[in-house]
């Protein structure tokens, strides 16, 4: 009869997914188990151990005794203040320097501008200690700058000794983290309508006014996203402080290292680590919100 379904050959598998027995298909939720197991073993379980150690120290006491002891210590308050001002100062420096360099690369034609822009992407893969070592070779006690001064003047030692101070750490962090601000800025500048700049210039606006009225408003989301990311990374930076040899500069990561490795005070180290993680997670949440609004 016309319109009647053709008989399915015996032994042939039906192509209709609804005809597949439910018992032969794995539930989709089971595919979430492998990443959850890996995440739990690699991250969540160690984090839970850190929190547990901070709440139940080996030497006994109340759950929050270790927190009270650490919060009352001068070393913790000093490390927290040093961490915050270094992170804020480095972020501000990265924003100013990154904005200026990005303007030159994006809007000032010069040979090799594209190569410099591509190098920014490569620079992001460099380890932080590499930049610190480069600064040590230049401005260290036995670096090239001090060697040049001593060779010319005959002095016993050169004038550059700032790398072992907070200012040296600040310079190293600004040097290393500025490309993290430049990358989203260059992406934002590449999408900027150049007709706006031509119209503003045609109306007699000076470069400073064009930057302030046309370019800066378009760059604010990228600046906010890059600055938030740099702030988070500066709060957790350990290698730069360690490799500069700034013994008087103690940040929260350095305090965790000192408490755990040098003093074997694991409860205090875990407390500082929990505080550092809480601050970082909060700022990372802010970074994600800003990046989403910026379209990054």
Secondary structure in CASP SS format (residue, H / E / C, confidence):
PFRMAT SS
TARGET T0000
AUTHOR 0000-0000-0000
METHOD secondary structure of the structure
MODEL  1
X C 1.00
X C 1.00
X C 1.00
X C 1.00
X C 1.00
X C 1.00
X C 1.00
X C 1.00
X C 1.00
X C 1.00
X C 1.00
X C 1.00
X C 1.00
X C 1.00
X C 1.00
X C 1.00
X H 1.00
X H 1.00
X H 1.00
X C 1.00
X C 1.00
X H 1.00
X H 1.00
X H 1.00
X C 1.00
X C 1.00
X C 1.00
X H 1.00
X H 1.00
X H 1.00
X H 1.00
X H 1.00
X H 1.00
X H 1.00
X H 1.00
X H 1.00
X H 1.00
X H 1.00
X H 1.00
X H 1.00
X H 1.00
X H 1.00
X H 1.00
X H 1.00
X H 1.00
X H 1.00
X H 1.00
X H 1.00
X H 1.00
X H 1.00
X H 1.00
X H 1.00
X H 1.00
X H 1.00
X H 1.00
X C 1.00
X C 1.00
X C 1.00
X C 1.00
X C 1.00
X C 1.00
X C 1.00
X C 1.00
X C 1.00
X H 1.00
X H 1.00
X H 1.00
X H 1.00
X H 1.00
X H 1.00
X H 1.00
X H 1.00
X C 1.00
X H 1.00
X H 1.00
X H 1.00
X H 1.00
X H 1.00
X H 1.00
X H 1.00
X H 1.00
X H 1.00
X H 1.00
X H 1.00
X H 1.00
X H 1.00
X H 1.00
X H 1.00
X H 1.00
X H 1.00
X H 1.00
X H 1.00
X H 1.00
X H 1.00
X H 1.00
X H 1.00
X H 1.00
X H 1.00
X H 1.00
X H 1.00
X H 1.00
X H 1.00
X H 1.00
X H 1.00
X H 1.00
X H 1.00
X H 1.00
X C 1.00
X C 1.00
X C 1.00
X C 1.00
X C 1.00
X H 1.00
X H 1.00
X H 1.00
X H 1.00
X H 1.00
X H 1.00
X H 1.00
X H 1.00
X H 1.00
X H 1.00
X H 1.00
X C 1.00
X C 1.00
X C 1.00
X C 1.00
X H 1.00
X H 1.00
X H 1.00
X H 1.00
X H 1.00
X H 1.00
X H 1.00
X H 1.00
X H 1.00
X H 1.00
X H 1.00
X H 1.00
X C 1.00
X C 1.00
X C 1.00
X C 1.00
X H 1.00
X H 1.00
X H 1.00
X H 1.00
X H 1.00
X H 1.00
X H 1.00
X H 1.00
X H 1.00
X H 1.00
X C 1.00
X C 1.00
X C 1.00
X C 1.00
X C 1.00
X C 1.00
X C 1.00
X C 1.00
X H 1.00
X H 1.00
X H 1.00
X C 1.00
X H 1.00
X H 1.00
X H 1.00
X H 1.00
X H 1.00
X H 1.00
X H 1.00
X H 1.00
X H 1.00
X H 1.00
X H 1.00
X H 1.00
X H 1.00
X H 1.00
X H 1.00
X H 1.00
X H 1.00
X H 1.00
X H 1.00
X H 1.00
X H 1.00
X H 1.00
X H 1.00
X H 1.00
X H 1.00
X C 1.00
X C 1.00
X C 1.00
X H 1.00
X H 1.00
X H 1.00
X H 1.00
X H 1.00
X H 1.00
X H 1.00
X H 1.00
X H 1.00
X C 1.00
X C 1.00
X C 1.00
X C 1.00
X H 1.00
X H 1.00
X H 1.00
X H 1.00
X H 1.00
X H 1.00
X H 1.00
X H 1.00
X H 1.00
X H 1.00
X H 1.00
X H 1.00
X H 1.00
X H 1.00
X H 1.00
X H 1.00
X H 1.00
X H 1.00
X H 1.00
X H 1.00
X H 1.00
X H 1.00
X H 1.00
X H 1.00
X H 1.00
X H 1.00
X H 1.00
X H 1.00
X H 1.00
X C 1.00
X C 1.00
X C 1.00
X H 1.00
X H 1.00
X H 1.00
X H 1.00
X H 1.00
X H 1.00
X C 1.00
X C 1.00
X C 1.00
X C 1.00
X C 1.00
X C 1.00
X C 1.00
X H 1.00
X H 1.00
X H 1.00
X H 1.00
X H 1.00
X H 1.00
X H 1.00
X H 1.00
X H 1.00
X H 1.00
X H 1.00
X C 1.00
X C 1.00
X C 1.00
X H 1.00
X H 1.00
X H 1.00
X H 1.00
X H 1.00
X H 1.00
X H 1.00
X H 1.00
X H 1.00
X H 1.00
X H 1.00
X H 1.00
X H 1.00
X H 1.00
X H 1.00
X H 1.00
X H 1.00
X H 1.00
X H 1.00
X H 1.00
X H 1.00
X H 1.00
X H 1.00
X H 1.00
X H 1.00
X H 1.00
X H 1.00
X H 1.00
X H 1.00
X C 1.00
X C 1.00
END
